[in-house]
Amino acid sequence: GLSFCVLDSVENTIVKQESVSFNEQLNPFQVLKKLKDLIEQNNLQTIDFSEVTVIHRNTLFSLVPKVLFDEDELANYLKFNTKILANDHISFDEITDHEIVNVYIPFANINNYIFDLFGEFEYKHNGTVLIESLLNNFSGGKETIGYVHVLENQIDITLISQKKLLFYNSFTFQTKEDFIYYILFTIEQLKLDTETLKLRLFGAIEEGDELYAICFKYIRNVDVYIPSNLSYHIENFDNKTIDFTTLSAL
């Protein structure tokens, strides 16, 4: 899918936002056409923005400890779990203050279009934004907390302990059984306990729906929450479904 959000930084309010979901996975050329339609329908091309940030959401990424990172080896970090084409542009984000580098493949045609439209801009991988926001706002003390960011047919699982990242990965799912499988398998591999681990769910999920119910069936401490650092952005906004990584990038 696609989403955008326009922030008035003087009033600190969201003035425009929209999300579009696709019925199937699209290739980069089809995504670009949808993006052009979305921008033109909302007349975004007529606005003089002071700052533009693009977030690329895909599973074409790999986290690398900064101490092992070499900018000349980008393809080698990705080739074992991502299909790389010869003409793919590979980029990376440094996750500030946490000695982690996120190596990923951005959508180059999207970046080119945004540059032609708005000029200089910043772009990041959604995993970078998510990890930075969760780590920088972690208030769990010494306990381990699992965060599951839910979107339509995709989840990002992040586990943090003592302000350190234990795990981050992104998975696609079709059924609620797929959904809970990835969560339980991650917990098992990290040798954590479903009786004591705190699991926080956010995004396209709420108490009482089938995804929440199946989590509660297998994990004792489950809650749905809005991260406190974002609540002021949406407290007066009717639509509470703005994407977490979009808000975190504001």
Disulfide bonds with the S-S distance in Angstrom:
none
